[in-house]
Amino acid sequence: MKIGTLINNGTINDMQNAHVVITSQGINVVQRIKANPDNLCFDNLPPKLQSPRAQAIWRILFQEGYVDHKCITTRSRTESAIIAKNIAEKLGLKRYWNDFSELWQMPNLKSSYGKSFDTQSGWDIDKELKRILQ
């Protein structure tokens, strides 16, 4: 999917397969590259997020540009909360918010989940995650 022309450091770049995250800290452009999912590092993950089923989920999220090679989210805080919730649901986890908050260095991530559906984009990303994680 072509996002369009983006302004980056005063120059105009034409980027394909990019995801733009606008936060209070600024604008982040994350380029989605079909990278090799075999290069993922699972060492930094809590044990319950390292199972073979979890690793399959991380690989999908990595290939789709939702996390980097260390399984760290590339998305905004509210989108990250939706990602965490979807991962936890697929793995059948009951207690998981602290694990994702620590992993992604986003304190109180659970509180962002409630706000994540205030906009259509929250619903859209949730729908997309459910589709790719079937």
N, C-alpha and C positions, 0 to 999 in steps of 0.2 A: 504494500500500500504506500502510495506517495503522499507524504505529509504536506509538502510544498516548500516554499522558499522561507528559510529562517535566517534571522540576523544573529550572528555569532561574533562577539568581540569586534563589532563595528564593520564586519564584512558580511556579505550575503553568501550563504552556502545553500546549495540545493541538496537536501538530504532525503534519502529514501529509507523507509523502514525505521523511522525515528519515533521516539515517544517524548513528548514535552511535558515536564512537570513544573508547574508554577506554584511556588510556596512563598511564605513570608520572607524566606532567606534569598529568594531570587528565582531565576529560571534555570532549570536543568534540562539539558537535551541528552537523552540516552539513546544511542544508536543501537538498534536491534540487529544483531548479526547472527546468522545461523552458525553458531560456534559448536565446537565439538563437546558434547555433553559428557564424554569420558574424562574430560579434564577437570571435573568438579571436585572440590575438596570438601569432604564431609567431617573432617576432624574437629571443626569448631562448633558442630551441632550437638545439642543435648542428645543423650542416648535414644530417647523416644522419637527423635526426628532423624535417626540414622538407619532405621529398619530398611530391608529391601524394598518394601512398598513405598516408604518415604523417599528413598533414593530415586525411585521411578518418577515420583511426583516432582522432586527437585529438578530432575533432568528435563521434564516437560516445561516447567516454569523457566528454566534457564534457556532452553531453545526458543521460547516465546518472548524472552526479554524481560521477564518479571523479576528475576534474581540474577546476580552475577555468579562468577565461578566459585565463590565462597558461600553461596546461598544467601547472600545479603540482598535485601530488596532494592530494586532500582526505582521504586515508585514513591509517591507521596505518603504521608502518614496515614491518611484515611484509606487510600487504596491498599496500603500495606496491611491494615487491619482486616480488610476484606480478604486479602490473600491468606493471612494467618487463619482466619475462620474457615476458609475453604479447605486448606491443608488439614486442619484439625478435624473437620467433618469427614474428609476422605479417610483419615487414619483412625477415626473413632475415638479421638482424644477427648477427655472430659476437662482436664486442667492443663491449659496450654498458654494462656496470655503472658505469664511471666517469662516463659521460655522464649517466646517471640520478642517480647520487650527487651530482654537481655541480648539476644542474638542480634537484633537490628538496632540496638541502642536507642530505643524509643520507649521511654518510661510511660506507664499507664496507657499502653496501646489499646486496651479494651475500651477505654472511654472514647477513643476515636471511632470505634466500630459503630456506635450508636449514631454518630454524626455522618457516617459515610454514605447514608442513603438520603441525605438532604438534597442531593442533586441527582440529575439523570445519569451523570457519569458514574456514580456509585452503583446504580442499578445495572448499567451497561457492563462495567468491569466484572461484577458478580456473575452476570449471565455468561460473559465470555469465559471466565474461570470454570464455571460449571460445565461449559461445553468442552473445553480442552482437557479437563480432568475426568471426563466420563470413564 
